Structures are given as structure tokens and as C-alpha cells.
Amino acid sequence: MKRGIYIAILSVVLLVVGCQQGTTQIENKVYTNTEYGFQLNYPSDWMVHESDDKGILTISFEKRPEAFVQVWAYHDSVYWPSPPTVDAFCEEIVSVWKDVREDVRILEEHNTTIDGLPAKEITFDFIYQGVSGKQTSIIFLGEIPYEICYIPVAAYDKHSDDFRLIANSFKFLDK
């Protein structure tokens, strides 16, 4: 009887120690864009690329080859002429998605906030160039329209926590 209890305790200790040894903590880095006045956190093992082309600032946070999160700041009013509400901007974004992808299906849509501002989160699936995909976007309005997109290449859930870290840490610098 005592031997069985000792074996059970030893098994639990070995299991806990084994799980702890396999866990690594990734430090976060801070991305700051003073021109557009915002910052956010991202995992330090992700790469960052920035481009400002055709009226859209795009910051890509990439965990190659598994996933990427993009922050889009639509600063040229030629592309997004001052949508009056998040819902109106959301309708425009969904319309664009349907223009460039096939079989767009909205799976989930709900209201949320980004840095205290009203936002809308949409998860949808689609076909793009013959390949099925799934994406989540959070759409909100600062002085200009913004979209934060999670686009996994591998399993959808694998980096969804990283997406949440990036999206939930978005802060305007002037607040």
C-alpha cells in the first residue's frame, strides 16, 4: 500500500518537473510608431516589417512560416474616405474582402474595444487562389481607420494567443 502511494507521488512529481522543463517564456518587445502615434507589444521571436505604400501603412509581425499579424493604418482618404462609424468601415472592409477572395463566409462577429475605442472583431473563412484560409480582423477608428489582422498559415489556434497579445496591447501615444 505504502509502495503504491510512493509510486503515485513520484509519478506526479516527475510529471510536474517534466512539464516545467518543456515550458519556455518568450519575452515581449515593444513596437512604437511615432508618426502615427501608437505602440503595441509583440513576441520577441517574431520578425517585424514595415511598409507605407499606396495610402496604407502596413506593419507585419511574422512568425515564419506559421502565422502573421498585420496592423493596417489607412491614412490616405482616397482609399477610405472618412467612414463615420466602425460599422460603416466594417462594411467597406468586408466588401473589399469579397472582391479579392472567393467564398467569404463570416463565422463570427462581435463588438469589442481597442485602447478604449469601439471596435468590431470579425472571423471569416475564404478561398484565395484555390487555398482555404481563415482570418480574424479587428476594425476600429482612431484619427484614421485601422485594421489588425491575424492570418495563420498553419493551424488557426496555434498563434491566436500571440494575436491577442498584439491586439490587446495596441495603445495610442497621445492618450
C-alpha positions in Angstrom: 0.0 0.0 0.0 2.7 2.5 1.0 4.7 1.5 -2.1 1.8 2.3 -4.3 1.4 5.8 -2.7 5.1 6.5 -3.1 5.0 5.5 -6.8 1.9 7.7 -7.3 3.6 10.7 -5.6 6.9 10.1 -7.6 4.9 9.9 -10.9 3.2 13.3 -10.1 6.5 14.9 -9.2 8.1 13.7 -12.4 5.2 14.8 -14.5 5.2 18.3 -13.0 9.0 18.7 -13.4 8.9 17.4 -17.0 6.1 19.9 -17.9 8.1 22.8 -16.3 11.2 21.9 -18.2 9.4 22.0 -21.5 7.9 25.5 -20.9 9.9 28.4 -22.2 8.9 32.0 -21.6 9.2 34.3 -24.6 10.0 38.0 -23.8 7.9 40.6 -25.5 9.2 43.6 -27.5 7.5 46.9 -28.0 6.8 48.4 -31.5 6.4 52.1 -31.5 5.3 54.3 -34.4 5.7 58.0 -33.5 4.5 59.2 -36.9 1.1 57.5 -36.5 1.2 57.8 -32.7 0.7 54.2 -31.5 2.6 51.3 -29.9 2.0 47.7 -29.2 3.7 44.6 -27.8 4.7 41.5 -29.8 6.6 38.3 -29.1 10.4 38.8 -29.4 10.8 35.7 -31.6 8.6 37.3 -34.3 10.1 39.4 -37.2 8.7 42.9 -37.9 8.4 44.5 -41.4 7.0 47.9 -42.1 5.9 49.5 -45.4 4.0 52.6 -46.3 2.6 52.3 -49.8 -0.5 53.4 -51.7 -2.0 55.2 -48.7 -1.7 52.3 -46.3 0.8 51.8 -43.5 1.4 48.1 -43.0 3.3 46.6 -40.1 3.7 42.9 -40.4 4.6 40.8 -37.3 5.7 37.4 -38.6 6.3 34.0 -37.1 7.6 32.3 -40.2 6.3 30.1 -41.7 3.3 29.7 -39.3 1.4 33.0 -39.0 1.5 36.7 -39.2 -0.4 39.6 -37.7 -0.7 42.8 -39.7 -1.6 46.3 -38.5 -3.0 48.4 -41.3 -3.4 52.2 -40.9 -5.4 53.6 -43.8 -4.1 57.1 -43.9 -5.0 58.1 -47.4 -8.6 59.3 -47.7 -8.7 58.3 -51.3 -8.9 54.7 -50.2 -11.1 55.1 -47.1 -13.0 58.4 -47.2 -13.7 59.1 -43.5 -16.1 56.3 -42.6 -18.5 57.8 -40.0 -18.7 54.7 -37.8 -17.0 51.4 -37.1 -19.9 49.6 -38.7 -19.7 51.6 -41.9 -15.9 51.0 -42.1 -16.5 47.3 -41.4 -19.0 47.1 -44.3 -16.3 48.6 -46.6 -13.7 46.1 -45.4 -16.0 43.1 -45.9 -16.8 44.4 -49.4 -13.1 44.5 -50.2 -12.5 41.0 -48.8 -15.3 39.7 -51.0 -13.7 41.4 -54.1 -10.3 39.8 -53.6 -11.3 36.4 -52.2 -13.7 33.6 -53.1 -16.4 32.2 -50.9 -16.0 34.6 -48.0 -18.1 33.4 -45.0 -18.4 35.4 -41.8 -18.1 32.9 -39.0 -18.3 35.3 -36.0 -18.7 39.0 -35.5 -18.9 40.9 -32.2 -18.2 44.4 -30.8 -15.0 44.9 -28.7 -12.7 47.8 -27.9 -9.1 48.7 -28.7 -7.5 51.2 -26.3 -11.0 52.2 -25.1 -12.3 52.9 -28.6 -15.3 51.0 -30.1 -14.1 48.2 -32.5 -15.6 45.2 -34.3 -13.9 41.8 -34.5 -14.8 39.6 -37.4 -13.6 36.0 -38.1 -14.2 34.6 -41.5 -13.1 31.9 -43.8 -12.4 32.1 -47.5 -10.7 30.7 -50.6 -7.8 32.6 -52.0 -6.0 31.3 -55.2 -7.5 27.9 -54.6 -6.4 27.6 -50.9 -8.8 27.7 -48.0 -8.0 30.1 -45.2 -9.3 31.7 -42.0 -8.7 35.2 -40.7 -9.7 37.4 -37.8 -9.7 41.1 -38.1 -10.3 43.8 -35.5 -11.5 47.1 -37.1 -11.5 50.4 -35.3 -11.3 54.2 -35.9 -8.7 56.5 -34.4 -8.0 59.7 -36.3 -7.7 57.3 -39.3 -9.2 53.8 -39.8 -7.2 50.8 -38.6 -7.4 47.1 -39.0 -5.5 44.4 -37.0 -5.5 41.1 -38.9 -4.5 37.6 -37.8 -3.6 35.4 -40.7 -2.4 31.9 -39.8 -0.7 29.8 -42.3 -0.7 26.7 -40.1 -3.4 25.7 -37.6 -5.6 28.6 -36.7 -5.3 28.2 -32.9 -1.5 27.8 -32.8 -0.7 31.6 -32.5 -4.1 33.0 -31.6 -2.7 34.0 -28.1 0.1 35.9 -29.9 -2.6 37.7 -31.9 -4.5 38.6 -28.7 -1.2 39.9 -27.1 -0.6 42.2 -30.1 -4.2 43.4 -30.5 -4.9 43.9 -26.8 -1.7 45.9 -26.3 -2.4 48.5 -29.0 -2.2 51.9 -27.4 -2.3 55.4 -28.9 0.6 57.5 -27.6 -1.4 60.7 -27.1 -3.9 59.3 -24.6 
